[in-house]
Amino acid sequence: MPTSEDVSTKDPSAVRNRSAVRSLLRLWPYVRPVRVRLFSAAFVAVVASCLGLVIPLVLKWMVDGPIADGDKGGIWLGALYLLLLGIFEAGLFGFRRWLVARPLAGVEAAMRADLYRHLQRLPIAFHDRWPSGQLLSRGTTDLMLLRMFLAFPLTFLLVNGTTILVGFLILLMQEWTLGLVLLAPVVPLVVLCSVFEAKYSLVARKAQDQVGDLTTVVEESVLGIRIVKGFGRHRSQALAFRALAERLRGTELGKARLLAGIWALIMVIPEVAIGAALVLGTIQVADGHLSTGTLVAFLSTALALRWPVESIGFLLAMSQESATATERFFEVMDAKEETADTEGPAGAMAGGESDGLRFEGVSFRYPDAKAGSVPVLAEVDLHIRSGETMALVGATGSGKTTLTALVPRLHEVTGGRITLDGEDITLIPRRRLRELVSVAFEEPTLFSATVGENVRMGAESADDPALLRALDVAQADFVRDLPQGVHTEVGEQGLSLSGGQRQRLALARAVVGRPRFLVLDDPLSALDVHTEALVEAALRRVLEETTALVVAHRPSTVMLADRVALISDGRITAVGTHQELLRSNAEYAWLMSGADAEGEATPGAAPGAGSDTGAEAVEGSMR
């Protein structure tokens, strides 16, 4: 099972050296549209926090004035001031929360929409390499964490920093000697926070990657529940899940230990400084060098600064996790999309000569293949004439599916070119290309939608008659017996249907738009013999109207084609009719006899052995 280590390029030293600020600044394009409300909220929060520092000054006035003089009216007036300040402060904090709630929800929604849109445009090679759980965690957990960061830690890093600065200025103005005592812990706190930030960034990244791994396991277990139950693999799956959960638990405990350590030190060191200031201030009051009100105001201000100072560890931890979440988000967003379309001559497809589908010297190697490795396809030359159906036959691993994936540009050729009616497919905009070329894969994928919606993915504008025609071609008459017909939800992955039913709907999706070019990857493999015969009869009419490339494993499917191409080790080794290849090509005869007369062919035999027997067996089965 792929894990975070397989997809992440981040090594510990890279994470250690990266700047959290630089990572978080990449959020600015998303924050910019709501910057006015965000800055307004920060300003309101700063004002509210600084109002709390006015309260000690009111206390100083009360202690040195009304309380010392026994003025009850002054005491009640001071109490009223304190009450009004508290209410105003609370109201400002509530207003700040209202200011940021809606716009930050919009920021999260915009980032999630961009991520989803980007994922649709990434090449198939990217999706082959990345576990789906890693992508899910980036689109859910990481983005929620970023919204929380923008709503709270980002604002309060500024608010608490400003509050601490203003508070210390007030302390120094009240009594500079005591202020210096409280400033003494600043240097050790800065050093501790720096060490904490470096260590926490590593463990935060590790934890978030492990969440992605755990999500992958859960998703695979849910989607593969039939396999798990069918083979009684509950225990092994549970053990695999428990191992990953325990690993994540250990990482989270490591985070908790780091946070507990920094929080303890951040709380203890200022408390020691406040205690020292209290002792020194009491001595100065006793000596008459300091008024009681000033000492009360000084200590009240110092206590008011406790939360801004103590929250530094918590805010730094959330900032590090948010920086990691930002990195993980942009790791996906930075992945290169499919190469941009290059516009060819206007109207080339519309007015060009009908030349069918051509492969000219096509070669292909997967993007992550090692340099110098053998290509999957090498110098493939093949011409499917306009209106012709070509069957593609070959042993497992010979390159059939890869070749068909090149036509709609699910992968890009690494050499040579493919043309449709004389036009290089790289010059045809992808949207237009995928309207011209319709595909049906061997593994039918359906979505959590209705039957009609799944079929219309092949042609969004298809009307009801076209939909019914496509279902008729695919012999999907079982749809009539579903509770709501074509409006019946088929469930996630279409697992409420049988394999043959899913394959028939996938075939209907391929033919619903009457495509000019049709690519079918063994579209009848899951059908029973009788249904296969009915589908073939209906499909034959569709193939008369299009240019088609059909991957075939059985003679019955091959008989749909006008000609057959044999692919071996990534090369086209023979082209001809079914009968011609049976008599002239030993490998083809062996493949056909093995496909239709299981047990009569010997899989380990050389392709040349028994070729006459293989041909006779296939010809006999087709009579």
N, C-alpha and C positions, 0 to 999 in steps of 0.2 A: 504494500500500500504506500503510495507517495506520501511524504510528510513535508512539514514546513522546510526542512533542510534541503529538499529537492527543488524547491521553487524560489527560495530566498537567496539572494546573492550577498546578504549581509553577514560578515563575519564579526566576531566580538570586537576586534580592533576598529573595524569600520564604525560600529555602533558607538564605541567609546569616543571616537574622534569627531563624530558628527555633532553639530550644534543644534540644541533643541530649539533655539530661537530661529535659526535658519530654516529648520523644518517647518515650524509653525507659521513662518511668514508666507509659506506657499498657500496658505488658506486665504490670503488677502483678496484674490479675485472673487472668491465667494462671499467674503465679508463686505467688500466695497459697496455693493448695492444697499446695505443696511447700516453703513458706517455712521450716518447721522444719528439714528436711534441708539446705536451701540455706544457712541461717544457721549451722547446725552445721558444715557443710563450710567455710564462711568462717572460723569460729572456729578450727577445727582447722588450717586453713592459716596463720592468723595466729600460732598457737602454734608451728607447725613453723618458720615463717620467723624468729620471734624467737629460737628455739633456736639458729639459726645465729649470732645475735649474742652468745650465751654463749661460743662457741668462742674469740673473741679474749680474753675475760676469763680463760679457762683458760690460754691462751698466755702472758698477762701473769704469771700465777701461776708457770708453769713457768720462764719466763725469769728473773724476779726471785728465784725460790726454788730449786727443784731444780737447774736448769742453772747458776745462779750459784754454788751451793754444791757442785756436783758430786755430787748425790744421785741415783744411778742408779735407786733404788727409786722416788723421787718422779717421775723422768722417765717410767718405765714406767706409774706410776699415772696421770699426766697423759695419756699416750697412750691408756690405757684409757678415760678420761673422754671424750676426743675421739672415739674409736671408737663409744662408746655413744651420744653425742650425735648423731653422723652417722646411725647406724642408726635411732634414734628419730625423727629428722627425716624420713628417707626413708619410714619406716612411716606417719607422720602424713600425708604427702602422698599416699601410696597409698590410705589410708583416706578422705581427702577425695575422691579421684577416684571411689571406690566409692559414696560418699554421693550424688553428683550425677548419676551416669550414668543410672540408671533413671528418676528423677523428671523429668529434663530431656528425656529421650526422650518421656516422657508429655506434657510441655508442648508439644513440637513436634507430636505427634500430635493433641492437643486443638486447637491453632491451625489445623492443616491441615483437621481435620474441620469446624471452625466456618467456615473459608473456603469449603469445598466446599458446606456446607449453605446458607451465605449466597448463594453464586452461583446455587443453584437457585431462590432466592426473589427474585432481582433481576428487574426487568422486562426484556422483550425489547429495549427501547430501549437499555438499558445494554450488552447483549451485541452489539447492532448497532454500537455506538460503540467498544468496546474490542477491540483485537487479541488473539487467543487466546494468542499467545506472551507478551504482557505478563502475562496471568493465570497462565499456567503458571510463569513465572519467579518470581512472587510466592508461589506455592504450593510451590515446590521450593527453588530457590537461596536465596531470601530467608529462608525458615524454617530451613533448615540453618545459615545464617549466624547467625541469632538463637540457635539452640541452642548453637552454638560460643561465642557471646558470653556466654550465661548460665553456661556451664561453665567458661570460662577468664578472659576479660578482666574481666567484672564482679567476679568473686572477687578477682582479682589487682590490680585498681585499689584495692580496700580493703586487701588484704594488703600490697601494696608501699607504699601510703601510710602504713599503720601502722608497717611496718618502717622506713621512712625517718624517721618521727617519733621512734620509740624509739631508732633508731641515732644520730640527732643528739643526743638527750638524753644518751646514753652518751658520745658524743664530747666534749660540753661538760663533762660531769662528770670525764672523764679529764684534759682539758687545754683550758680554754675559749678560749685564744688560737688554738690550732690549729683548734678547732671553728669559730671565726668565719671563718677562712680558707676552710674548706669550705662555709660558708653563703653566702659572697659570690656564687657563681654563681646563687643561687636566683632573683633578680629577672630577670636576662636570660633564664633558662630559662622562667620563667612567661610572659614577653612572647613568646618564640619559639613556645611551645606554643599560645598564643592565636591568633597569626597562622596557624600551621599548621592549627589546627582549622577556622578560617574558610575557608581555601583548600581543604582536603581534603574538607570537606563538599560543596562544589560538584562537584568532580570525581568523588567517590564516587557521588553521585546520578546524574550523567551516565552513568557506567559501568554502573550497574545498570539504568538505562532502556535502554541500548544492548544489554545482554544480552537484555532482553525483545524488542527489535526483531529481534535475530539468531535468537532462538527462533521467532519468528513466521515468518521466512523459511524456516527448516528445516522447520517443520511444514507450511507451505503446499507446499513442494517435494515432501515425502513424500506428502501426501494427493493432490497433483495430478500425481503422477509420470506418469500416462498422458498428460496434456496435454503435459507437458514432453517426453516421448519422442515423442509423436505429431506434435508440431510442430517437433521438433529444436531445442528451446530450451535445451539443456544449457549452451551457452556464455553466453547472456544471464543464466540463473539463477546460473551460477557467478560471473559478473562482479558481479551484484547482491550475492551472498553475500560475495564478496571485498571489495567496497566497504564493506559494513557491518562485516566482520571487521577491515579496516584501520582503520576509524574507532574501533572498540572497542580495537584494539591501541594506537592513538595515545593514547586516554584512559587506558588502563592504564599506558602508559609515563609519562604525566604524573603518575599516582598514585605510580609508583615513584620518579620524580625528587623529588617532594615528600617522600616517606618517607625516601629516601636523604639528602636535605638535612637534615631534622630529626634523623635518627639520627646523622649525622656531628657535628652541633653538640652534641647531647646527650652524645655520647661524648667529644668533644674538651674541652669546657669543664670537666666534672668532673675529667678527667685532668690538666688544667693546675692545677686547685685542689689535687689530691692531690700533684702534684709540688711545688707551692709549700709545702704542709704538710710534706712529707718533708724539704725543705731546711731549713725553719725548725725542725722537730723535731730534726734532726741537730745543728744548732747548739746547741739547748737541752741535748741530751744531753752534747755536748762541754763545755758550760759547767757541767754538773752540776746544772742546773735541772730536769732530767727524767730519769727512770729509763729504761733500755733496754727493760725489759718494758712500760712504759707506752707508749713509742713504737711497739713491735711491736703491742701491743693496739690502739692508735689506728689505725695503718695497716691492720691486719687488719679492723677494723670498717669503715673507709672503703672498703676493697676489697670487703667483703661487701655494701656498699650500692651498688656499681657496677651490678649487674643490676637492682635495683629502680628506679634512676634511669634507666638506659639503656633500660629497657623502656617508659618513659612514651610515647615516640613510637609504638611498635608498638601499645600498648594504646589510645592515643587514636585511632589509625587504625582499629582494629577497632571501637571504640566509635562512631566516626562512620559507618562502613559499616553497623553494626547499627542506629543511629538512622535511617539512610536506609531500611534494610530494614523497620523498624517503620513508618515513614511510608508506604511503598509498600503494606504489608499493610493498614494502616488506611484508605488511600485507597479500597480496595475495600470493606472492612468498613463504612465510613461511608456508602457509597452507599445510598440509601433503597430498602428492599424494596418489593415491591408493596403497595399500600395495604391496611391491615388490613381483614379481613372485618367487615361490619356485619350482625349477625344480624337477620333478618326475623321475622315472626310464625311461631311454631312450627307445623310441619306445612303450611306454605303450599303447598309443591309437591305434597305428598302428597294434600291434599284439595281443592285449587283446581280450578276449571273448566278443561277442556282448551281452551286458546285458541291453542296453537301458538307460533310464534316471531314476535315483532313488533319492528320497528325504528320508533321514534317520534321524528322530528325529529333523527336521529342525525347528528352532525358529528364530524370527527376531524382533528386536526393533530398531527404528530409532536412530541414534547417539545422537540427541539432545533431546531425550525423557527423561522425569523426572525419576529419580531412583525409582524403585518400581512400575512403571506404567505397565499396562497390555500390553504384547507384541502383535504386529500385527499378528504374526504367532507363534503357540505354538505346538511343538511336531508333526510336519507334517511328516507323513510316506506315501509315494506314489511311486509305481513302474510302469513306462511306458515301456512296453516291446519293444525290438528292432523291428522296423518296424510298431509299433502300433501308432494309433492316439488316444490321450486321451482328452476328452472335460472337461474343468474345469468350473463348474457352481456354482453360489452362489449369495447371495443378495449383493446389493451395500454396499461397505465397509467391505466385509467379508475377503479381503486379496488376491483376485485373481491376480490383477495387480502386487502387491508386490511380490507374489510367482513367477510369470513369470520373474520379473526383477532380481531375484536371479540367474537364470540359466546362463546368460551371465556375471554375476558378476557386474551388474550395482550397486547393493548393496551387501555387504558381510553378510553372515549368522552370527548370533550371537550365534548359537548353532546348533549342529548336522552337517550334511554334505550332499552335493549333488554330485552324481557320474554320469559320462558318460561312459558307457561300463566298469564299475567297477573302473574307475579312478576318484579320488577326483578332483573336478574342481579347487580347490585351488593349486593343483600340476601341472596344465596345464597352460603354459604361456598364458597370456591374448590374445595376438595376435593370437595364435593357437586356443584358445577357441572360439574366436569370428569369426574364419573361420569355425569352426565346427557347431556353433549355429547361426542360422539366426533368426532375430526378425522382427515382424511388430506390431507396436503399434496402439492402438485405435485412437489416435490423429496423423494422418499422417503429418510428417514434411518434407517439400521439401526445397531445397536451390535455390539460384539465379544462376541457371545453366541450361543446356539443359535437355530435358527429358532423353536422353541417359546417361548423366553424373549422374543424380539423381538415375537412376536404377542401374548403375554400381557401386554405392557406396556399394551395396551388394556383389559384386565380381568384383574387379578392373580389373581382367584379362579376364572377360567375352567377348567373341567375338560377332559379329553381329548376328549369328544364335541363340546363347544363349539369347541375348537381346530380339530378336523377339519372341523366345519361351516364355520367362517370361512375355512379354506383352500380348501374346496370352492366357497364363494361367490366367492372371488377367483381361482378357476381356477388355484390354485397346486399342481396335481398334480405339478409337477416336483420337489416336496419328496420324494416317494416314491423318486425316483431318486438322491437325495443319499446319500452313504456311510452316514450314520447317521439318515436320515430327519429327523424334527423335532428330533432331538438333535444335528444337524450344526452346528458353529460356522460362522458366515457371514463371519467376519473383520472387520477394522476398516472401518467405513462400509458394510459389506456388499459391498465391491468384488469379492468372489469370485463375485458373481452379476451377471447382466445387468441393464440398466436396467429392462426389463419385469418381470423376476423380483422386483427390489426393490420395484417399484411394487405388484405383486400382494401381497407380504407386508405392505406398508404398508396396503393396503386391508383385508386380513384383520385386521390389528391394529385398524382402525377399527370393524369390525363384530362382533368376537368377543364383546363384552359386550352385544350387543343393545341399543344405546343408544336413549333416547327421542328424542334429537335427533342428527342426523348432518350434519356439514359436510364436504363433499368438494371439494377444490380441484383441478379437472381431473385426476381420479384415474386416467384411462385413456390419458393422452397418450403413454406409452411402449410401448403394446401394439400388436401387429400387428392387422390387420383381423379375422382369424378369431378370435384370442383375445379381442379386444374384444367381439365378438358374443357369445361364450360368457359372458364376465364380465357383460355387460349383462343377459343373460337371467337369470343367477343373482342379480345385484344387484337386479333388479326385484322379486324376492320379498322381499328385505330391506327395500326402500324402502316396501313395503306396510305394514310394521310400525312405521314411524318417521316423524318429521317431519324433512325433509331440505332442505338448501340445497346445491346442486351447481353449482360454477363449470364452465361448459362453453364449449368453443371449436368443437366440431363438431356438426353436426345429429344425428349418431348418439347423442351423449351427451344432447343436448337432448330427444330423444324419450323419455328415461327420466322426464322431468318432467311433472307435471300442468299447470303453468303456467311461464311464462318472464318474468323481469324483465330489462329492458335498463338498464344503467348507463352513463352518459356524463358524463365530467368530474366524477365524484364525486357524481352525482345519479341517482336512478331516474327515467328519462324515459318508460318504457312498461312495462305489465304486461299479459299476456294469454297465450293458448295459442300454441303454435308457429305454427299455421296463421294465426291472427288477426294476429300480428305480421308474418308474411311478407307479408301482403296490405296491412297498414295502415302499416307503419313501414319507410321506405326504408333507414335506417341498419341496422336488424336484418337486412333482406334482404341488404344488401351484406356484412355481417359473415358471415352464414351461407354466402353464395355464395363468399366469399373463403376460408372455412375448409374447405369441402368440394369446391370446384371451382376449385382453384388454377389461375390462368392465365385464368379466365373473368372474374374481377373485376379491376378496375384499382385498386390500392392508393391511387393518388394522386387518384382521382376523388372528386367530391363524393358524400356519402352518398345524396343524392337521385337521382343519375344512374343510370339503368339498373335501377331498383328492380324493375320487372316482370320484366326478364330474370333478375335475381338470384333472385326468388321462383320463377320457372319452373325455373331450374337446380336449386335445392334440392329442389323438389317432385319433379322428375324423378329426382334421385339417391336419394330415399327410397322410390321405387316398387319 
